[in-house]
Amino acid sequence: MMTIILFFLLNMFLLHTATAHQATDPCESLKREVQAMESRVRDWPNLAKYREANAKLGLPVASESRVVFVGDSITEFWNLSIFFKDKPYVNRGISGQTTPQILLRFRQDVIALKPQIVVILAGTNDIAENTGPISLEAIEDNLKSMVDLASKNGVRPILASVLPAAAFPWRPEIRPIEKILALNQWIKEYAAREGIGFVDYYSAMVDDQHGLKPGLSGDGVHPNEAGYAMMAPIAAEAIAKSKLPPSKKPR
């Protein structure tokens, strides 16, 4: 149905421009936009983004302690090679994605890479309703499914708290504070209950207005270099704990 609508709009635009004797450049631009939109509809979880990179990466060698970071733009924009120098850490974040999209590509972009550990940071865009309204329970179910997939395939999951955000610049009508607090409380309790890793970025980065502390972000949502510098040791500590045998993990 969406494809039909898009082609109808394209044909109407072409008819209008032909009647008005306009140049063809706008038509070509619209064609490209339509093609891009159709591509996103066909590949909703964006499996194509990392398919080639995954093939080139291959499987880890015996001595490699591979860690995959999966999530949205907050993960994608994190230059792991700078903050975790010489570590075999793989970034599989995709800007704008919600938990159902990440879940759909979890096997390809995480499980198939055979990491020891996966760090899951997701939920911001769900609360922003990037792919439509979604309940907290549905977000939680998606996170639980990622944890189940990881655990059943020998990958140790680490769940990360959603970063603080008092508002979303692209969705100013949404008030995210209460939902972020509720989701983070659930993540913390679920991780403790299941005995899996937990990364608490929120507590270290939140200000008294429930947003990111001054100097950690340019837009109030995405960390800048200082923000990632604060996140890195928190993640490193959780990864180190997850590598310990269960009997040696700190209580």
C-alpha positions as CSV (number, residue, x, y, z in Angstrom):
1,M,0.0,0.0,0.0
2,M,2.8,2.4,0.9
3,T,4.5,1.7,-2.4
4,I,1.4,2.5,-4.3
5,I,0.9,5.8,-2.5
6,L,4.5,6.8,-3.1
7,F,4.3,6.1,-6.8
8,F,1.0,8.0,-7.0
9,L,2.7,11.0,-5.4
10,L,5.6,10.7,-7.7
11,N,3.4,10.5,-10.8
12,M,1.4,13.5,-9.6
13,F,4.6,15.5,-9.1
14,L,5.9,14.5,-12.6
15,L,2.6,15.5,-14.2
16,H,2.7,18.9,-12.4
17,T,6.2,19.7,-13.4
18,A,5.7,18.6,-17.0
19,T,2.7,20.9,-17.2
20,A,4.6,23.8,-15.7
21,H,7.6,23.2,-18.0
22,Q,9.9,22.9,-15.0
23,A,13.4,21.4,-15.2
24,T,13.8,17.7,-14.5
25,D,16.2,18.1,-11.6
26,P,13.5,18.2,-9.0
27,C,12.0,15.1,-10.5
28,E,15.2,13.2,-10.2
29,S,15.6,14.4,-6.6
30,L,12.1,13.1,-5.8
31,K,12.8,9.8,-7.5
32,R,15.8,9.4,-5.3
33,E,13.8,10.2,-2.2
34,V,11.1,7.7,-3.2
35,Q,13.7,5.0,-3.8
36,A,15.2,5.7,-0.4
37,M,11.9,5.5,1.3
38,E,11.0,2.3,-0.4
39,S,14.4,0.8,0.6
40,R,13.6,1.7,4.2
41,V,10.2,0.0,4.0
42,R,11.7,-3.1,2.4
43,D,14.5,-3.3,5.0
44,W,12.9,-1.9,8.1
45,P,15.5,-3.2,10.6
46,N,18.3,-2.0,8.1
47,L,20.0,-5.4,7.9
48,A,21.9,-4.1,4.9
49,K,23.9,-1.5,6.9
50,Y,26.3,-4.0,8.4
51,R,25.9,-7.0,6.2
52,E,29.1,-6.4,4.3
53,A,31.1,-5.3,7.3
54,N,30.0,-8.4,9.2
55,A,31.2,-10.7,6.4
56,K,34.6,-8.9,6.3
57,L,34.9,-9.1,10.1
58,G,34.6,-12.8,10.2
59,L,34.7,-14.9,13.4
60,P,36.9,-14.0,16.4
61,V,40.2,-15.9,16.8
62,A,40.6,-18.2,19.8
63,S,42.3,-15.5,22.0
64,E,40.0,-12.7,21.1
65,S,37.5,-11.4,23.7
66,R,35.1,-9.8,21.3
67,V,32.5,-7.4,22.6
68,V,29.6,-6.1,20.5
69,F,28.0,-2.8,21.4
70,V,24.5,-2.7,19.8
71,G,21.9,0.1,19.9
72,D,20.9,3.4,18.3
73,S,22.7,6.6,17.4
74,I,24.2,6.9,20.9
75,T,26.1,3.7,20.2
76,E,26.7,4.4,16.5
77,F,28.4,7.7,17.2
78,W,30.7,6.2,19.9
79,N,34.2,5.8,18.4
80,L,35.1,2.6,20.3
81,S,38.6,2.5,18.9
82,I,39.4,5.8,20.7
83,F,37.9,5.0,24.0
84,F,38.8,1.3,24.1
85,K,42.1,1.4,22.3
86,D,43.3,-2.0,21.0
87,K,40.2,-3.8,22.2
88,P,38.3,-6.1,19.9
89,Y,35.1,-4.1,20.4
90,V,32.6,-3.9,17.5
91,N,30.1,-1.1,17.1
92,R,26.7,-2.1,15.7
93,G,24.6,0.9,16.5
94,I,22.2,2.4,13.9
95,S,20.9,6.0,14.3
96,G,17.2,6.4,15.0
97,Q,16.4,2.7,15.7
98,T,14.0,1.4,18.2
99,T,14.1,-1.9,20.2
100,P,11.9,-3.8,17.7
101,Q,14.3,-2.9,14.9
102,I,17.3,-3.8,16.9
103,L,15.7,-7.1,17.9
104,L,15.1,-8.0,14.3
105,R,18.8,-7.6,13.4
106,F,20.2,-9.0,16.6
107,R,21.0,-12.4,15.2
108,Q,22.9,-11.0,12.2
109,D,24.6,-8.1,13.9
110,V,25.4,-9.7,17.3
111,I,24.9,-13.5,17.5
112,A,26.5,-14.3,14.2
113,L,29.7,-12.4,15.2
114,K,30.2,-14.8,18.1
115,P,31.2,-12.2,20.7
116,Q,31.8,-13.1,24.3
117,I,29.7,-10.1,25.5
118,V,27.1,-7.8,24.1
119,V,26.3,-4.4,25.5
120,I,22.7,-3.4,24.8
121,L,21.8,0.3,24.9
122,A,18.3,0.9,23.6
123,G,15.0,2.5,24.4
124,T,15.5,6.3,23.8
125,N,14.0,6.2,20.4
126,D,11.1,4.0,21.6
127,I,10.2,6.6,24.2
128,A,10.5,9.2,21.4
129,E,8.1,7.1,19.4
130,N,10.4,7.0,16.3
131,T,8.5,4.0,14.9
132,G,5.1,4.8,16.5
133,P,3.7,4.7,20.0
134,I,4.9,1.8,22.2
135,S,4.3,0.8,25.7
136,L,7.0,0.4,28.3
137,E,6.0,-3.3,28.6
138,A,6.6,-3.8,24.9
139,I,10.1,-2.2,25.2
140,E,10.9,-4.4,28.1
141,D,9.7,-7.5,26.2
142,N,12.1,-6.6,23.3
143,L,15.0,-6.2,25.7
144,K,14.2,-9.5,27.3
145,S,14.1,-11.2,23.9
146,M,17.6,-9.8,23.2
147,V,18.9,-11.1,26.5
148,D,17.3,-14.5,25.8
149,L,18.9,-14.7,22.3
150,A,22.3,-13.7,23.7
151,S,22.2,-16.1,26.6
152,K,21.0,-19.1,24.6
153,N,23.8,-18.6,22.1
154,G,26.6,-18.3,24.7
155,V,26.9,-14.5,24.7
156,R,26.9,-12.7,28.0
157,P,24.4,-9.8,27.9
158,I,24.9,-6.5,29.6
159,L,21.9,-4.2,29.7
160,A,22.6,-0.4,29.8
161,S,20.4,2.2,31.4
162,V,18.9,4.8,29.0
163,L,20.7,8.1,29.1
164,P,19.0,11.0,30.7
165,A,17.0,13.4,28.5
166,A,14.7,16.2,29.6
167,A,13.4,16.6,26.0
168,F,13.9,15.3,22.5
169,P,14.8,18.0,19.9
170,W,13.1,16.1,17.1
171,R,10.0,15.4,19.2
172,P,9.4,18.4,21.4
173,E,5.8,17.4,22.3
174,I,7.0,14.3,24.1
175,R,7.9,14.5,27.8
176,P,10.3,11.6,28.4
177,I,11.5,12.0,32.0
178,E,9.0,9.7,33.7
179,K,9.2,7.0,31.1
180,I,13.1,7.0,31.2
181,L,13.0,6.7,35.0
182,A,10.5,3.9,34.9
183,L,12.3,2.0,32.1
184,N,15.7,2.3,33.9
185,Q,14.3,1.1,37.1
186,W,12.9,-2.0,35.3
187,I,16.3,-2.6,33.6
188,K,18.2,-2.4,36.8
189,E,15.8,-4.8,38.6
190,Y,15.6,-7.2,35.7
191,A,19.4,-7.4,35.3
192,A,19.7,-8.1,39.1
193,R,17.0,-10.7,39.0
194,E,18.4,-12.5,36.0
195,G,22.0,-12.2,37.2
196,I,23.2,-10.4,34.1
197,G,25.4,-7.3,33.6
198,F,24.1,-3.8,34.1
199,V,25.6,-0.5,33.0
200,D,24.3,2.5,34.9
201,Y,25.1,5.5,32.7
202,Y,22.1,7.4,33.9
203,S,23.2,8.0,37.5
204,A,26.6,9.3,36.5
205,M,25.3,11.6,33.8
206,V,22.0,13.1,35.0
207,D,21.6,16.7,36.3
208,D,19.0,18.0,38.7
209,Q,16.6,18.6,35.8
210,H,16.7,15.0,34.7
211,G,18.7,15.9,31.6
212,L,22.3,15.3,30.7
213,K,24.8,17.3,32.8
214,P,26.2,20.5,31.2
215,G,29.2,19.8,29.0
216,L,28.2,16.2,28.2
217,S,26.1,16.8,25.1
218,G,25.4,19.4,22.4
219,D,21.7,18.6,22.0
220,G,20.7,17.2,25.4
221,V,20.4,13.6,24.0
222,H,23.6,12.5,22.2
223,P,26.9,12.5,24.2
224,N,29.8,14.5,23.0
225,E,33.4,13.5,23.5
226,A,33.2,14.4,27.2
227,G,30.0,12.3,27.5
228,Y,31.6,9.3,25.9
229,A,34.7,9.7,28.1
230,M,32.4,9.4,31.1
231,M,30.6,6.4,29.8
232,A,33.7,4.4,28.8
233,P,35.0,3.5,32.2
234,I,31.5,2.6,33.4
235,A,31.1,0.2,30.5
236,A,34.7,-1.1,30.9
237,E,33.9,-2.0,34.6
238,A,30.8,-3.9,33.6
239,I,32.6,-5.8,30.8
240,A,35.4,-6.8,33.2
241,K,32.9,-8.1,35.7
242,S,31.0,-10.1,33.0
243,K,34.3,-11.8,32.0
244,L,34.8,-13.2,35.5
245,P,33.6,-16.7,36.2
246,P,30.3,-16.7,38.1
247,S,32.0,-17.9,41.3
248,K,34.4,-15.0,41.2
249,K,32.0,-12.1,40.4
250,P,31.7,-9.5,43.1
251,R,28.6,-9.7,45.2
